[in-house]
Amino acid sequence: MNPTDAIINTLEDAPESAFSEPLEIYRHDEVAPKNRENNPTPSAYVFESTGLEINRLGITPGEPDSQTQDGGVFIRIYALTEDTAKTLSAEVFAYFKQFLDDNYTETDFLNFEISSISDARASRISRQTRHYVFEIEVQTERLD
């Protein structure tokens, strides 16, 4: 499973109590920009920030090499009020804290780690919109 699908599945599997209000989850590339800007419901749009970085872990003679697969995923939270966008971003952060040391227990990954949360309204919206946008970057790590 790629990191984007894993993050989407993890958000979709979140209990209702994880977020203060319902949060619609979408793949960023499957929703037209105009639809993102016109959606009145708080929504999360998930996309890969970089490709997978593959690194060799070590060489054991006579055995296949182990590798790490590290990736990055962005989650953009769109909401019509700044408070809602900030609150949902903080709740997504709190929800993902439980996966810092997942070790393949709940997911197909070693861990998910949030590396940044930022107010992205000014830098990410190409047209005028009333939405507030917060962007969360999640780093993923998996051993192959």
Secondary structure, DSSP 8 states (H G I E B T S, - for coil): --HHHHHHHHHHTS-GGGSSS--EEEEGGGS-HHHHHH--S-EEEEEEEEEEEEEEEE--TTS--EEEEEEEEEEEEEESSHHHHHHHHHHHHHHHGGGTT-TTSSSSSSEEEEEEEEE-HHHH-SS--S-EEEEEEEEEEEE-
